[in-house]
Amino acid sequence: HLLVEEDGGVVGIPQARRLLFGDFAVEGKSNYEEMPDPHKVIERCNEMLEEYNNMSKKPMQLVLFLFMIEHITRICRVLRTPGGHALLVGIGGSGRQSCTRLASHIMDFTVVEIEISKAYGKNEWREDVKRLLSTAGGDGKPTTFLFTDSQIKLESFVEDINNLLNTAE
């Protein structure tokens, strides 16, 4: 299906971008497999976005396109991996949080964020991390911890996350 007449029989980067894998293209089906029709994947993601918006306090008004769908499928793949974690890097406003929220919804994960205030310090950070770990680890609930660069109030926050990801301490 990657070789189409318009491409002149050549498979390059534009054709490889249409190569999507996931387990959410068909409702109720959970096999991780190739999703050969990108337009159907976009339709399915739009359905999931509408579902997310109907139940969320912060609805997202997004126009989904192929490049965004590629990132959503990658985030979904990371989330389905046991102990999976990702560092998403890019300029502000590029859609990292939106892609992460939608992918988390698709994979039925709860998104957890911390609320930073002027008085927020190391003790509040430790309490929030404890709550996160008891939910994700203790209760076994699939959880996405969404942590942005603007929430780094102390360097020790990043060190704590690094330790959790590397040694689980």
Buried (B, 14 or more C-beta within 10 A) or exposed (E): EBEEEEEEEEEEEEBEBBBBEBBBBEEEEEEEEEBEBBEEBBEBBBEBBEEBBEEEEEEBEBEBEBEBBBBBBBBBBBBBEEEEEBEBEEEEEEBBBBBBBBBBBBBEBEBBBBEBEEEBEEEBBEEBBEEBBEBBEEEEEEBBBBBEEEBEBEEEBEEBBEEBEEEEE
